[in-house]
Amino acid sequence: MGLKYRIIVSRGYRFTVYRDWRYTAAPVITRIGRIPREPSKECLMKQWIGLLGLALVLHAAPARAEVRTPKLEVTIVAPQDAKTVKWAEDAKKLTQKWYPKIVEILGVEQPVDPLRIKLVFRKMEGVAYSSGREIHVSTDWIEQHPDDIGLVVHELTHQVQSYPDYDPSWVTEGIADYVRWWCYEPKSPRSPINFSRAKYSDSYRTTAAFFHWIEVKNPGFIKTLSDVMLKNTYGDDRWSQWANAPIDDLWAQFKADSQKPVKK
Protein backbone atom coordinates (compact mmCIF):
# COMPACT_ATOMS: atom_id res chain seq x y z
CA MET A 1 0.00 0.00 0.00
CA GLY A 2 1.19 3.53 -0.68
CA LEU A 3 1.59 6.53 1.62
CA LYS A 4 -1.46 8.38 2.69
CA TYR A 5 -1.44 12.04 3.86
CA ARG A 6 -3.90 14.05 5.80
CA ILE A 7 -3.66 17.70 6.91
CA ILE A 8 -4.87 18.50 10.41
CA VAL A 9 -5.22 22.04 11.77
CA SER A 10 -5.18 22.35 15.54
CA ARG A 11 -4.60 25.30 17.88
CA GLY A 12 -3.18 27.46 15.18
CA TYR A 13 -0.72 24.87 13.82
CA ARG A 14 -0.81 22.84 10.63
CA PHE A 15 0.17 19.18 10.94
CA THR A 16 0.84 16.55 8.30
CA VAL A 17 -0.24 13.08 9.20
CA TYR A 18 0.99 10.19 7.12
CA ARG A 19 0.75 6.48 7.47
CA ASP A 20 2.81 3.85 5.81
CA TRP A 21 1.19 0.50 6.51
CA ARG A 22 4.32 -1.26 5.39
CA TYR A 23 6.49 -0.03 8.30
CA THR A 24 4.26 1.10 11.14
CA ALA A 25 0.79 0.67 12.42
CA ALA A 26 0.78 4.07 14.13
CA PRO A 27 0.54 7.28 12.21
CA VAL A 28 3.52 9.65 12.29
CA ILE A 29 2.71 13.30 12.90
CA THR A 30 4.97 16.15 11.76
CA ARG A 31 4.36 19.84 12.57
CA ILE A 32 5.42 21.90 9.61
CA GLY A 33 4.40 25.43 10.43
CA ARG A 34 2.22 27.87 12.27
CA ILE A 35 -0.73 29.34 10.49
CA PRO A 36 -0.51 33.12 10.43
CA ARG A 37 -3.44 34.70 12.21
CA GLU A 38 -4.90 38.15 11.90
CA PRO A 39 -3.86 40.36 14.86
CA SER A 40 -6.63 41.22 17.27
CA LYS A 41 -8.00 44.72 17.65
CA GLU A 42 -6.41 44.92 21.10
CA CYS A 43 -2.98 44.04 19.63
CA LEU A 44 -3.34 46.63 16.86
CA MET A 45 -4.32 49.26 19.41
CA LYS A 46 -1.19 48.55 21.48
CA GLN A 47 0.97 48.82 18.38
CA TRP A 48 -0.54 52.17 17.41
CA ILE A 49 -0.13 53.52 20.93
CA GLY A 50 3.54 52.47 20.91
CA LEU A 51 4.18 54.13 17.55
CA LEU A 52 2.40 57.29 18.68
CA GLY A 53 4.54 57.44 21.85
CA LEU A 54 7.72 57.01 19.83
CA ALA A 55 6.67 59.79 17.47
CA LEU A 56 6.02 62.13 20.40
CA VAL A 57 9.44 61.38 21.92
CA LEU A 58 11.23 62.00 18.63
CA HIS A 59 9.31 65.22 18.11
CA ALA A 60 10.14 66.48 21.59
CA ALA A 61 13.86 65.61 21.34
CA PRO A 62 15.99 68.71 20.76
CA ALA A 63 17.37 68.99 17.29
CA ARG A 64 21.11 68.52 17.00
CA ALA A 65 22.78 71.91 16.92
CA GLU A 66 24.29 72.86 13.60
CA VAL A 67 28.05 73.20 13.87
CA ARG A 68 29.16 76.41 12.18
CA THR A 69 32.74 77.50 11.66
CA PRO A 70 33.10 81.27 11.94
CA LYS A 71 34.09 82.76 8.59
CA LEU A 72 36.39 85.70 7.98
CA GLU A 73 36.68 87.66 4.75
CA VAL A 74 39.85 89.72 4.47
CA THR A 75 40.73 92.50 2.04
CA ILE A 76 44.33 93.66 1.76
CA VAL A 77 45.28 97.27 1.19
CA ALA A 78 49.04 97.52 0.84
CA PRO A 79 51.92 98.93 -1.23
CA GLN A 80 52.82 96.61 -4.06
CA ASP A 81 56.43 95.93 -3.15
CA ALA A 82 57.24 92.23 -2.97
CA LYS A 83 58.13 92.06 0.74
CA THR A 84 55.01 93.85 1.91
CA VAL A 85 52.76 91.84 -0.40
CA LYS A 86 54.25 88.56 0.89
CA TRP A 87 53.89 89.66 4.54
CA ALA A 88 50.34 90.80 3.91
CA GLU A 89 49.33 87.50 2.30
CA ASP A 90 50.84 85.56 5.22
CA ALA A 91 48.95 87.81 7.63
CA LYS A 92 45.70 87.18 5.75
CA LYS A 93 46.16 83.40 5.98
CA LEU A 94 46.95 83.73 9.68
CA THR A 95 43.82 85.75 10.40
CA GLN A 96 41.61 83.30 8.53
CA LYS A 97 43.12 80.36 10.43
CA TRP A 98 42.99 81.98 13.85
CA TYR A 99 39.66 83.80 13.68
CA PRO A 100 37.58 80.70 14.62
CA LYS A 101 40.14 79.79 17.29
CA ILE A 102 39.88 83.21 18.92
CA VAL A 103 36.08 82.98 18.80
CA GLU A 104 36.37 79.71 20.71
CA ILE A 105 38.96 81.01 23.21
CA LEU A 106 36.83 84.01 24.13
CA GLY A 107 33.58 82.04 24.00
CA VAL A 108 31.77 84.67 21.96
CA GLU A 109 28.66 83.86 19.96
CA GLN A 110 29.46 82.81 16.44
CA PRO A 111 28.09 85.30 13.92
CA VAL A 112 25.94 83.97 11.11
CA ASP A 113 27.45 86.26 8.50
CA PRO A 114 31.20 86.33 7.84
CA LEU A 115 33.23 89.01 9.58
CA ARG A 116 34.66 91.33 6.91
CA ILE A 117 37.83 93.24 7.74
CA LYS A 118 40.60 95.11 5.97
CA LEU A 119 44.30 94.66 6.56
CA VAL A 120 45.82 98.06 5.86
CA PHE A 121 49.61 98.37 5.51
CA ARG A 122 51.04 101.89 5.48
CA LYS A 123 53.70 104.17 6.87
CA MET A 124 52.61 105.42 10.28
CA GLU A 125 53.75 105.96 13.83
CA GLY A 126 53.53 103.02 16.18
CA VAL A 127 53.27 99.34 15.33
CA ALA A 128 49.63 98.38 14.71
CA TYR A 129 46.11 99.13 15.85
CA SER A 130 42.54 98.00 15.30
CA SER A 131 39.81 100.48 14.43
CA GLY A 132 36.31 99.72 13.21
CA ARG A 133 36.67 96.75 10.89
CA GLU A 134 40.24 97.60 9.93
CA ILE A 135 43.63 96.48 11.20
CA HIS A 136 46.42 98.95 10.44
CA VAL A 137 50.03 97.79 10.40
CA SER A 138 53.18 99.88 10.07
CA THR A 139 55.18 98.97 6.95
CA ASP A 140 58.33 100.31 8.62
CA TRP A 141 57.80 97.99 11.57
CA ILE A 142 57.34 94.82 9.54
CA GLU A 143 60.39 95.73 7.46
CA GLN A 144 62.47 95.97 10.63
CA HIS A 145 60.71 93.04 12.40
CA PRO A 146 59.58 90.64 9.66
CA ASP A 147 59.02 87.77 12.15
CA ASP A 148 56.60 89.74 14.32
CA ILE A 149 53.51 88.40 12.59
CA GLY A 150 51.96 87.52 15.95
CA LEU A 151 50.95 91.17 16.28
CA VAL A 152 48.16 90.39 13.81
CA VAL A 153 46.69 87.84 16.26
CA HIS A 154 46.61 90.52 18.98
CA GLU A 155 44.79 92.98 16.71
CA LEU A 156 42.45 90.29 15.38
CA THR A 157 41.48 89.51 18.98
CA HIS A 158 40.29 93.12 19.28
CA GLN A 159 38.10 92.53 16.22
CA VAL A 160 36.54 89.50 17.91
CA GLN A 161 36.15 91.28 21.27
CA SER A 162 34.11 94.21 19.93
CA TYR A 163 33.30 95.30 23.48
CA PRO A 164 30.87 98.21 23.77
CA ASP A 165 33.34 99.92 26.12
CA TYR A 166 37.03 99.05 26.26
CA ASP A 167 37.30 100.33 29.82
CA PRO A 168 39.25 99.17 31.69
CA SER A 169 41.69 99.09 28.78
CA TRP A 170 44.19 96.96 30.70
CA VAL A 171 41.65 94.12 30.74
CA THR A 172 41.01 94.44 27.00
CA GLU A 173 44.71 94.54 26.15
CA GLY A 174 45.53 91.83 28.67
CA ILE A 175 43.07 89.43 27.03
CA ALA A 176 44.45 90.24 23.56
CA ASP A 177 48.03 89.59 24.68
CA TYR A 178 46.92 86.43 26.47
CA VAL A 179 45.56 85.11 23.16
CA ARG A 180 48.77 86.04 21.37
CA TRP A 181 51.45 85.00 23.86
CA TRP A 182 49.77 82.08 25.65
CA CYS A 183 47.66 80.62 22.83
CA TYR A 184 49.25 81.53 19.50
CA GLU A 185 52.94 81.50 20.50
CA PRO A 186 53.16 80.06 24.02
CA LYS A 187 56.80 78.98 23.62
CA SER A 188 58.15 82.38 22.63
CA PRO A 189 60.77 83.72 25.05
CA ARG A 190 59.56 86.51 27.33
CA SER A 191 61.20 88.72 29.89
CA PRO A 192 60.48 88.01 33.58
CA ILE A 193 58.14 90.42 35.35
CA ASN A 194 59.79 92.99 37.60
CA PHE A 195 57.50 92.66 40.60
CA SER A 196 59.17 95.54 42.42
CA ARG A 197 57.20 97.90 40.23
CA ALA A 198 54.77 95.75 38.22
CA LYS A 199 50.99 95.92 38.75
CA TYR A 200 48.21 93.70 37.44
CA SER A 201 46.86 96.73 35.58
CA ASP A 202 50.08 97.25 33.60
CA SER A 203 48.30 95.75 30.60
CA TYR A 204 49.76 93.72 27.73
CA ARG A 205 52.21 90.94 28.70
CA THR A 206 52.16 91.54 32.43
CA THR A 207 48.38 91.37 32.62
CA ALA A 208 48.35 88.51 30.11
CA ALA A 209 50.69 86.47 32.33
CA PHE A 210 48.44 87.20 35.31
CA PHE A 211 45.36 86.13 33.35
CA HIS A 212 47.08 82.94 32.22
CA TRP A 213 47.91 82.06 35.82
CA ILE A 214 44.25 82.57 36.81
CA GLU A 215 43.00 80.55 33.82
CA VAL A 216 45.14 77.58 34.85
CA LYS A 217 43.66 77.66 38.36
CA ASN A 218 40.13 78.53 37.21
CA PRO A 219 39.47 77.04 33.75
CA GLY A 220 36.96 79.15 31.85
CA PHE A 221 38.07 82.40 33.48
CA ILE A 222 39.00 84.06 30.16
CA LYS A 223 35.59 83.26 28.67
CA THR A 224 33.89 84.64 31.79
CA LEU A 225 35.94 87.85 31.81
CA SER A 226 35.40 88.39 28.09
CA ASP A 227 31.64 87.90 28.54
CA VAL A 228 31.65 90.44 31.39
CA MET A 229 33.38 92.97 29.15
CA LEU A 230 30.97 92.23 26.31
CA LYS A 231 28.00 92.85 28.61
CA ASN A 232 29.69 95.96 30.04
CA THR A 233 29.31 94.74 33.63
CA TYR A 234 32.94 94.84 34.79
CA GLY A 235 33.73 95.83 38.37
CA ASP A 236 36.87 95.48 40.51
CA ASP A 237 34.71 94.20 43.36
CA ARG A 238 33.50 91.18 41.38
CA TRP A 239 36.73 89.19 41.03
CA SER A 240 35.71 86.78 43.79
CA GLN A 241 32.82 85.70 41.54
CA TRP A 242 35.09 85.13 38.54
CA ALA A 243 38.26 83.77 40.15
CA ASN A 244 37.33 82.84 43.74
CA ALA A 245 39.35 85.64 45.37
CA PRO A 246 39.66 89.45 45.39
CA ILE A 247 41.98 90.78 42.69
CA ASP A 248 44.61 92.05 45.14
CA ASP A 249 44.80 88.60 46.77
CA LEU A 250 45.10 86.97 43.36
CA TRP A 251 47.94 89.28 42.38
CA ALA A 252 49.76 88.54 45.66
CA GLN A 253 49.42 84.79 45.04
CA PHE A 254 50.56 85.19 41.41
CA LYS A 255 53.59 87.20 42.56
CA ALA A 256 54.52 84.56 45.15
CA ASP A 257 54.14 81.67 42.69
CA SER A 258 56.11 83.49 39.98
CA GLN A 259 59.06 84.12 42.30
CA LYS A 260 59.39 80.52 43.43
CA PRO A 261 62.60 78.82 42.28
CA VAL A 262 62.09 76.87 39.09
CA LYS A 263 62.53 73.12 39.61
CA LYS A 264 65.09 71.55 37.32
SVG drawing of the C-alpha trace seen along z (x, -y; Angstrom):
<svg xmlns="http://www.w3.org/2000/svg" viewBox="-10 -108 78 112">
<polyline fill="none" stroke="black" stroke-width="0.4" points="0.0,0.0 1.2,-3.5 1.6,-6.5 -1.5,-8.4 -1.4,-12.0 -3.9,-14.1 -3.7,-17.7 -4.9,-18.5 -5.2,-22.0 -5.2,-22.3 -4.6,-25.3 -3.2,-27.5 -0.7,-24.9 -0.8,-22.8 0.2,-19.2 0.8,-16.6 -0.2,-13.1 1.0,-10.2 0.7,-6.5 2.8,-3.9 1.2,-0.5 4.3,1.3 6.5,0.0 4.3,-1.1 0.8,-0.7 0.8,-4.1 0.5,-7.3 3.5,-9.7 2.7,-13.3 5.0,-16.2 4.4,-19.8 5.4,-21.9 4.4,-25.4 2.2,-27.9 -0.7,-29.3 -0.5,-33.1 -3.4,-34.7 -4.9,-38.2 -3.9,-40.4 -6.6,-41.2 -8.0,-44.7 -6.4,-44.9 -3.0,-44.0 -3.3,-46.6 -4.3,-49.3 -1.2,-48.6 1.0,-48.8 -0.5,-52.2 -0.1,-53.5 3.5,-52.5 4.2,-54.1 2.4,-57.3 4.5,-57.4 7.7,-57.0 6.7,-59.8 6.0,-62.1 9.4,-61.4 11.2,-62.0 9.3,-65.2 10.1,-66.5 13.9,-65.6 16.0,-68.7 17.4,-69.0 21.1,-68.5 22.8,-71.9 24.3,-72.9 28.1,-73.2 29.2,-76.4 32.7,-77.5 33.1,-81.3 34.1,-82.8 36.4,-85.7 36.7,-87.7 39.8,-89.7 40.7,-92.5 44.3,-93.7 45.3,-97.3 49.0,-97.5 51.9,-98.9 52.8,-96.6 56.4,-95.9 57.2,-92.2 58.1,-92.1 55.0,-93.9 52.8,-91.8 54.2,-88.6 53.9,-89.7 50.3,-90.8 49.3,-87.5 50.8,-85.6 48.9,-87.8 45.7,-87.2 46.2,-83.4 47.0,-83.7 43.8,-85.7 41.6,-83.3 43.1,-80.4 43.0,-82.0 39.7,-83.8 37.6,-80.7 40.1,-79.8 39.9,-83.2 36.1,-83.0 36.4,-79.7 39.0,-81.0 36.8,-84.0 33.6,-82.0 31.8,-84.7 28.7,-83.9 29.5,-82.8 28.1,-85.3 25.9,-84.0 27.5,-86.3 31.2,-86.3 33.2,-89.0 34.7,-91.3 37.8,-93.2 40.6,-95.1 44.3,-94.7 45.8,-98.1 49.6,-98.4 51.0,-101.9 53.7,-104.2 52.6,-105.4 53.8,-106.0 53.5,-103.0 53.3,-99.3 49.6,-98.4 46.1,-99.1 42.5,-98.0 39.8,-100.5 36.3,-99.7 36.7,-96.7 40.2,-97.6 43.6,-96.5 46.4,-98.9 50.0,-97.8 53.2,-99.9 55.2,-99.0 58.3,-100.3 57.8,-98.0 57.3,-94.8 60.4,-95.7 62.5,-96.0 60.7,-93.0 59.6,-90.6 59.0,-87.8 56.6,-89.7 53.5,-88.4 52.0,-87.5 50.9,-91.2 48.2,-90.4 46.7,-87.8 46.6,-90.5 44.8,-93.0 42.4,-90.3 41.5,-89.5 40.3,-93.1 38.1,-92.5 36.5,-89.5 36.2,-91.3 34.1,-94.2 33.3,-95.3 30.9,-98.2 33.3,-99.9 37.0,-99.0 37.3,-100.3 39.3,-99.2 41.7,-99.1 44.2,-97.0 41.6,-94.1 41.0,-94.4 44.7,-94.5 45.5,-91.8 43.1,-89.4 44.5,-90.2 48.0,-89.6 46.9,-86.4 45.6,-85.1 48.8,-86.0 51.5,-85.0 49.8,-82.1 47.7,-80.6 49.2,-81.5 52.9,-81.5 53.2,-80.1 56.8,-79.0 58.1,-82.4 60.8,-83.7 59.6,-86.5 61.2,-88.7 60.5,-88.0 58.1,-90.4 59.8,-93.0 57.5,-92.7 59.2,-95.5 57.2,-97.9 54.8,-95.8 51.0,-95.9 48.2,-93.7 46.9,-96.7 50.1,-97.3 48.3,-95.7 49.8,-93.7 52.2,-90.9 52.2,-91.5 48.4,-91.4 48.4,-88.5 50.7,-86.5 48.4,-87.2 45.4,-86.1 47.1,-82.9 47.9,-82.1 44.3,-82.6 43.0,-80.6 45.1,-77.6 43.7,-77.7 40.1,-78.5 39.5,-77.0 37.0,-79.2 38.1,-82.4 39.0,-84.1 35.6,-83.3 33.9,-84.6 35.9,-87.8 35.4,-88.4 31.6,-87.9 31.7,-90.4 33.4,-93.0 31.0,-92.2 28.0,-92.9 29.7,-96.0 29.3,-94.7 32.9,-94.8 33.7,-95.8 36.9,-95.5 34.7,-94.2 33.5,-91.2 36.7,-89.2 35.7,-86.8 32.8,-85.7 35.1,-85.1 38.3,-83.8 37.3,-82.8 39.4,-85.6 39.7,-89.4 42.0,-90.8 44.6,-92.0 44.8,-88.6 45.1,-87.0 47.9,-89.3 49.8,-88.5 49.4,-84.8 50.6,-85.2 53.6,-87.2 54.5,-84.6 54.1,-81.7 56.1,-83.5 59.1,-84.1 59.4,-80.5 62.6,-78.8 62.1,-76.9 62.5,-73.1 65.1,-71.5"/>
</svg>
